[in-house]
Amino acid sequence: MQDIKKHIFVVDDDKMFATMLADHLEEQGHYAVTTFGTGEECLERLGENPDVIILDYYLDSNVPGAKNGLEILQAIHKNAPDQKVIMLSAQEHYGVALQTIASGAVQYVIKDLQAFKEIDSILAEI
């Protein structure tokens, strides 16, 4: 029997970080990862029903009309209320973490040296 991989969306405007995270997850052999540079791209493909979305809190605010991570999180849960989202950010503010959890994120991970290990732990429990 073939092992079924979990499909994960990684949404981050930092292309290098998104690629490193996707490579890290795919190397484990349990995940198929699709990366997006904007939240709007993710929303367009939400119908693919990923198992988990890893979403950056600060998406590129220099793009006119682009939504930030919190707005994308809210749009995801409006369209797919049961969708599991892990919010990812360099922000270490307690209030930001609480706001994302209150908006439906299953967990908030700070982008630091421990981020990949923390994401691994969260994914193992989902």
MDAnalysis code that builds the backbone (N, CA, C; Angstrom):
import MDAnalysis as mda
import numpy as np

u = mda.Universe.empty(378, n_residues=126, atom_resindex=np.repeat(np.arange(126), 3), trajectory=True)
u.add_TopologyAttr("name", ["N", "CA", "C"] * 126)
u.add_TopologyAttr("resid", np.arange(1, 127))
u.add_TopologyAttr("resname", ["MET", "GLN", "ASP", "ILE", "LYS", "LYS", "HIS", "ILE", "PHE", "VAL", "VAL", "ASP", "ASP", "ASP", "LYS", "MET", "PHE", "ALA", "THR", "MET", "LEU", "ALA", "ASP", "HIS", "LEU", "GLU", "GLU", "GLN", "GLY", "HIS", "TYR", "ALA", "VAL", "THR", "THR", "PHE", "GLY", "THR", "GLY", "GLU", "GLU", "CYS", "LEU", "GLU", "ARG", "LEU", "GLY", "GLU", "ASN", "PRO", "ASP", "VAL", "ILE", "ILE", "LEU", "ASP", "TYR", "TYR", "LEU", "ASP", "SER", "ASN", "VAL", "PRO", "GLY", "ALA", "LYS", "ASN", "GLY", "LEU", "GLU", "ILE", "LEU", "GLN", "ALA", "ILE", "HIS", "LYS", "ASN", "ALA", "PRO", "ASP", "GLN", "LYS", "VAL", "ILE", "MET", "LEU", "SER", "ALA", "GLN", "GLU", "HIS", "TYR", "GLY", "VAL", "ALA", "LEU", "GLN", "THR", "ILE", "ALA", "SER", "GLY", "ALA", "VAL", "GLN", "TYR", "VAL", "ILE", "LYS", "ASP", "LEU", "GLN", "ALA", "PHE", "LYS", "GLU", "ILE", "ASP", "SER", "ILE", "LEU", "ALA", "GLU", "ILE"])
u.atoms.positions = np.array([
    [0.835, -1.177, 0.000],
    [0.000, 0.000, 0.000],
    [0.884, 1.246, 0.000],
    [0.590, 2.181, -0.932],
    [1.410, 3.372, -1.062],
    [1.015, 4.418, -0.023],
    [2.022, 5.060, 0.542],
    [1.815, 6.094, 1.544],
    [1.222, 7.338, 0.880],
    [0.126, 7.862, 1.423],
    [-0.488, 9.061, 0.888],
    [0.148, 10.271, 1.535],
    [0.640, 11.188, 0.702],
    [1.300, 12.377, 1.210],
    [0.278, 13.458, 1.525],
    [0.547, 14.210, 2.597],
    [-0.276, 15.368, 2.917],
    [0.118, 16.496, 1.962],
    [-0.896, 17.204, 1.468],
    [-0.644, 18.339, 0.583],
    [-0.603, 19.613, 1.418],
    [0.496, 20.323, 1.302],
    [0.698, 21.538, 2.082],
    [0.906, 22.718, 1.146],
    [0.208, 23.820, 1.438],
    [0.449, 25.084, 0.762],
    [1.365, 25.916, 1.667],
    [2.412, 26.478, 1.093],
    [3.264, 27.428, 1.805],
    [3.083, 28.773, 1.112],
    [2.620, 29.769, 1.879],
    [2.359, 31.102, 1.328],
    [3.302, 32.086, 2.008],
    [4.287, 32.557, 1.248],
    [5.280, 33.473, 1.815],
    [5.895, 34.270, 0.678],
    [5.950, 35.590, 0.815],
    [6.549, 36.422, -0.225],
    [8.070, 36.372, -0.204],
    [8.646, 35.771, 0.821],
    [10.091, 35.555, 0.883],
    [10.370, 34.232, 0.160],
    [10.682, 34.358, -1.123],
    [10.827, 33.165, -1.970],
    [11.890, 32.197, -1.446],
    [12.990, 32.724, -0.921],
    [14.051, 31.854, -0.415],
    [13.552, 31.045, 0.787],
    [12.874, 31.713, 1.711],
    [12.367, 31.004, 2.882],
    [11.333, 29.960, 2.461],
    [10.416, 30.334, 1.555],
    [9.381, 29.403, 1.104],
    [9.998, 28.174, 0.445],
    [11.025, 28.377, -0.358],
    [11.695, 27.266, -1.035],
    [12.413, 26.375, -0.032],
    [13.101, 26.991, 0.928],
    [13.800, 26.196, 1.952],
    [12.808, 25.374, 2.775],
    [11.680, 25.962, 3.153],
    [10.680, 25.232, 3.931],
    [10.077, 24.107, 3.100],
    [9.750, 24.397, 1.843],
    [9.181, 23.366, 0.970],
    [10.163, 22.210, 0.792],
    [11.434, 22.520, 0.538],
    [12.458, 21.472, 0.390],
    [12.580, 20.648, 1.668],
    [12.595, 21.326, 2.807],
    [12.691, 20.638, 4.100],
    [11.532, 19.655, 4.278],
    [10.324, 20.103, 3.986],
    [9.155, 19.240, 4.170],
    [9.126, 18.088, 3.172],
    [9.436, 18.372, 1.923],
    [9.403, 17.319, 0.900],
    [10.476, 16.261, 1.123],
    [11.622, 16.655, 1.674],
    [12.694, 15.698, 1.959],
    [12.264, 14.637, 2.960],
    [11.279, 14.954, 3.777],
    [10.796, 13.994, 4.766],
    [9.975, 12.876, 4.122],
    [9.489, 13.103, 2.915],
    [8.760, 12.076, 2.192],
    [7.284, 11.963, 2.528],
    [6.779, 12.766, 3.457],
    [5.374, 12.688, 3.860],
    [4.508, 13.772, 3.243],
    [5.147, 14.743, 2.583],
    [4.423, 15.930, 2.154],
    [4.673, 16.257, 0.689],
    [3.626, 16.736, 0.038],
    [3.724, 17.353, -1.279],
    [3.421, 18.822, -1.050],
    [4.317, 19.701, -1.464],
    [4.219, 21.117, -1.118],
    [4.049, 21.967, -2.373],
    [3.130, 22.913, -2.294],
    [2.947, 23.925, -3.328],
    [3.223, 25.269, -2.677],
    [4.065, 26.094, -3.298],
    [4.393, 27.402, -2.734],
    [3.704, 28.513, -3.521],
    [3.381, 29.586, -2.802],
    [2.758, 30.766, -3.397],
    [3.442, 32.006, -2.852],
    [3.623, 33.013, -3.693],
    [4.225, 34.262, -3.273],
    [3.225, 35.277, -2.766],
    [1.930, 35.033, -3.050],
    [0.880, 35.936, -2.569],
    [-0.278, 35.128, -2.000],
    [-1.013, 35.769, -1.117],
    [-2.189, 35.124, -0.557],
    [-3.287, 34.935, -1.588],
    [-3.364, 35.856, -2.532],
    [-4.392, 35.763, -3.570],
    [-4.204, 34.503, -4.414],
    [-2.940, 34.144, -4.701],
    [-2.664, 32.914, -5.454],
    [-3.165, 31.702, -4.671],
    [-2.941, 31.712, -3.376],
    [-3.410, 30.624, -2.519],
    [-4.935, 30.525, -2.556],
    [-5.598, 31.670, -2.427],
    [-7.063, 31.678, -2.425],
    [-7.631, 31.128, -3.736],
    [-6.972, 31.437, -4.845],
    [-7.417, 30.936, -6.153],
    [-7.364, 29.411, -6.226],
    [-6.467, 28.795, -5.479],
    [-6.292, 27.340, -5.543],
    [-6.814, 26.623, -4.301],
    [-7.564, 27.331, -3.471],
    [-8.089, 26.763, -2.233],
    [-8.959, 25.536, -2.499],
    [-9.584, 25.467, -3.667],
    [-10.410, 24.323, -4.045],
    [-9.647, 23.012, -4.130],
    [-8.329, 23.065, -4.118],
    [-7.511, 21.841, -4.132],
    [-7.502, 21.167, -2.769],
    [-8.093, 21.824, -1.771],
    [-8.235, 21.271, -0.419],
    [-6.927, 20.773, 0.185],
    [-5.971, 21.680, 0.386],
    [-4.719, 21.239, 1.025],
    [-5.004, 20.761, 2.443],
    [-4.161, 19.876, 2.935],
    [-4.311, 19.401, 4.310],
    [-3.979, 20.503, 5.304],
    [-2.984, 21.313, 4.955],
    [-2.535, 22.399, 5.833],
    [-2.027, 23.546, 4.964],
    [-2.261, 24.770, 5.434],
    [-1.674, 25.952, 4.803],
    [-0.746, 26.593, 5.829],
    [0.484, 26.854, 5.418],
    [1.434, 27.585, 6.250],
    [1.502, 28.986, 5.639],
    [1.035, 29.970, 6.401],
    [0.786, 31.309, 5.880],
    [1.615, 32.364, 6.611],
    [2.349, 33.158, 5.859],
    [3.141, 34.244, 6.432],
    [2.220, 35.390, 6.842],
    [2.450, 35.930, 8.026],
    [1.643, 37.035, 8.537],
    [1.878, 38.308, 7.729],
    [3.148, 38.595, 7.444],
    [3.481, 39.799, 6.671],
    [3.761, 39.424, 5.233],
    [2.738, 39.503, 4.405],
    [2.946, 39.323, 2.973],
    [3.298, 40.690, 2.397],
    [3.868, 40.726, 1.221],
    [4.383, 41.956, 0.622],
    [3.341, 43.064, 0.561],
    [3.532, 44.069, 1.386],
    [2.584, 45.182, 1.414],
    [2.910, 46.219, 0.344],
    [3.966, 46.002, -0.429],
    [4.311, 46.923, -1.507],
    [3.525, 46.644, -2.782],
    [2.811, 45.539, -2.823],
    [2.006, 45.206, -3.985],
    [0.641, 45.869, -3.813],
    [0.263, 46.782, -4.720],
    [-1.020, 47.474, -4.577],
    [-2.195, 46.489, -4.522],
    [-3.033, 46.646, -3.516],
    [-4.220, 45.810, -3.383],
    [-3.984, 44.444, -2.771],
    [-2.717, 44.114, -2.485],
    [-2.416, 42.797, -1.904],
    [-2.879, 42.757, -0.451],
    [-3.418, 41.611, -0.067],
    [-3.882, 41.425, 1.307],
    [-2.731, 40.930, 2.179],
    [-2.786, 41.298, 3.463],
    [-1.786, 40.777, 4.388],
    [-2.212, 39.380, 4.851],
    [-1.366, 38.737, 5.618],
    [-1.625, 37.366, 6.044],
    [-2.891, 37.209, 6.858],
    [-3.181, 38.168, 7.733],
    [-4.392, 38.094, 8.545],
    [-5.643, 38.174, 7.670],
    [-5.623, 39.054, 6.681],
    [-6.763, 39.166, 5.759],
    [-6.936, 37.880, 4.945],
    [-5.820, 37.282, 4.541],
    [-5.891, 36.014, 3.799],
    [-6.421, 34.913, 4.711],
    [-5.963, 34.867, 5.948],
    [-6.459, 33.881, 6.916],
    [-7.980, 33.997, 7.064],
    [-8.461, 35.214, 7.209],
    [-9.905, 35.438, 7.354],
    [-10.656, 35.007, 6.096],
    [-10.090, 35.274, 4.916],
    [-10.725, 34.861, 3.661],
    [-10.727, 33.340, 3.528],
    [-9.651, 32.704, 3.951],
    [-9.592, 31.237, 3.902],
    [-10.712, 30.666, 4.757],
    [-10.863, 31.153, 5.974],
    [-11.862, 30.592, 6.881],
    [-13.289, 30.972, 6.505],
    [-13.446, 32.032, 5.746],
    [-14.771, 32.370, 5.224],
    [-15.180, 31.355, 4.155],
    [-14.203, 30.961, 3.309],
    [-14.475, 30.034, 2.204],
    [-14.316, 28.568, 2.576],
    [-13.484, 28.281, 3.547],
    [-13.211, 26.898, 3.961],
    [-13.017, 26.885, 5.476],
    [-14.122, 26.942, 6.240],
    [-14.044, 27.105, 7.701],
    [-13.221, 26.048, 8.435],
    [-13.103, 24.855, 7.877],
    [-12.367, 23.791, 8.556],
    [-10.899, 23.703, 8.138],
    [-10.470, 24.597, 7.262],
    [-9.093, 24.558, 6.766],
    [-8.097, 24.819, 7.896],
    [-7.098, 23.961, 8.011],
    [-6.051, 24.123, 9.020],
    [-4.986, 25.076, 8.478],
    [-4.702, 26.128, 9.255],
    [-3.711, 27.127, 8.860],
    [-2.724, 27.331, 10.010],
    [-1.448, 27.259, 9.677],
    [-0.388, 27.601, 10.614],
    [0.111, 28.977, 10.198],
    [0.019, 29.942, 11.096],
    [0.496, 31.292, 10.802],
    [1.974, 31.373, 11.139],
    [2.733, 31.986, 10.253],
    [4.180, 32.063, 10.377],
    [4.590, 33.526, 10.283],
    [5.439, 33.980, 11.193],
    [5.853, 35.373, 11.150],
    [7.129, 35.608, 11.938],
    [7.821, 36.658, 11.552],
    [8.986, 37.097, 12.318],
    [8.550, 37.926, 13.519],
    [7.273, 38.256, 13.585],
    [6.737, 39.040, 14.694],
    [6.684, 38.205, 15.966],
    [7.266, 38.724, 17.017],
    [7.246, 38.022, 18.292],
    [6.250, 38.659, 19.256],
    [5.333, 39.445, 18.728],
    [4.351, 40.127, 19.565],
    [3.231, 39.174, 19.968],
    [3.012, 39.089, 21.261],
    [1.978, 38.220, 21.818],
    [0.603, 38.556, 21.236],
    [0.308, 39.842, 21.076],
    [-0.975, 40.275, 20.546],
    [-1.208, 39.799, 19.122],
    [-0.156, 39.801, 18.307],
    [-0.270, 39.330, 16.923],
    [-0.598, 37.837, 16.920],
    [0.097, 37.080, 17.745],
    [-0.165, 35.641, 17.838],
    [-1.602, 35.379, 18.272],
    [-2.063, 36.090, 19.294],
    [-3.444, 35.913, 19.767],
    [-4.458, 36.272, 18.695],
    [-4.183, 37.341, 17.959],
    [-5.094, 37.775, 16.899],
    [-5.224, 36.713, 15.810],
    [-4.119, 36.082, 15.435],
    [-4.185, 35.053, 14.394],
    [-4.897, 33.796, 14.893],
    [-4.663, 33.425, 16.140],
    [-5.352, 32.258, 16.708],
    [-6.847, 32.540, 16.802],
    [-7.200, 33.747, 17.232],
    [-8.611, 34.127, 17.326],
    [-9.281, 34.148, 15.949],
    [-8.481, 34.363, 14.910],
    [-9.017, 34.396, 13.543],
    [-9.026, 33.021, 12.888],
    [-8.591, 31.984, 13.618],
    [-8.718, 30.631, 13.098],
    [-7.449, 29.858, 12.853],
    [-6.282, 30.458, 13.057],
    [-5.043, 29.693, 12.869],
    [-4.942, 28.624, 13.954],
    [-4.436, 27.444, 13.597],
    [-4.277, 26.375, 14.589],
    [-3.034, 26.587, 15.445],
    [-2.078, 27.365, 14.905],
    [-0.846, 27.621, 15.647],
    [-0.133, 28.825, 15.039],
    [0.712, 29.452, 15.831],
    [1.503, 30.608, 15.412],
    [2.963, 30.254, 15.621],
    [3.751, 30.335, 14.558],
    [5.167, 29.971, 14.631],
    [6.014, 31.192, 14.283],
    [6.990, 31.481, 15.123],
    [7.905, 32.590, 14.876],
    [9.019, 32.111, 13.948],
    [9.301, 32.910, 12.918],
    [10.393, 32.590, 11.995],
    [11.718, 32.819, 12.709],
    [12.289, 31.751, 13.200],
    [13.601, 31.808, 13.826],
    [14.315, 30.492, 13.556],
    [15.387, 30.229, 14.245],
    [16.160, 29.012, 13.996],
    [15.400, 27.734, 14.329],
    [14.374, 27.834, 15.172],
    [13.601, 26.665, 15.574],
    [12.328, 26.460, 14.737],
    [12.058, 27.356, 13.792],
    [10.787, 27.336, 13.059],
    [10.515, 25.999, 12.364],
    [11.498, 25.460, 11.666],
    [11.265, 24.208, 10.937],
    [10.933, 23.067, 11.893],
    [11.659, 22.982, 13.015],
    [11.382, 21.929, 14.003],
    [9.981, 22.094, 14.589],
    [9.612, 23.337, 14.861],
    [8.291, 23.593, 15.423],
    [7.190, 23.225, 14.425],
    [7.394, 23.568, 13.162],
    [6.424, 23.207, 12.125],
    [6.324, 21.689, 12.010],
    [7.466, 21.006, 12.055],
    [7.456, 19.536, 12.014],
    [6.601, 18.961, 13.131],
    [6.763, 19.506, 14.332],
    [5.999, 19.021, 15.496],
    [4.507, 19.256, 15.313],
    [4.159, 20.431, 14.838],
    [2.739, 20.755, 14.622],
    [2.128, 19.841, 13.565],
    [2.842, 19.665, 12.464],
    [2.326, 18.816, 11.379],
    [2.155, 17.375, 11.835],
    [3.028, 16.911, 12.706],
    [2.926, 15.538, 13.222],
    [1.649, 15.337, 14.031],
    [1.142, 16.425, 14.616],
    [-0.058, 16.334, 15.438],
    [-1.338, 16.574, 14.663],
    [-1.224, 17.143, 13.478],
    [-2.434, 17.446, 12.688],
    [-2.855, 16.240, 11.877],
])
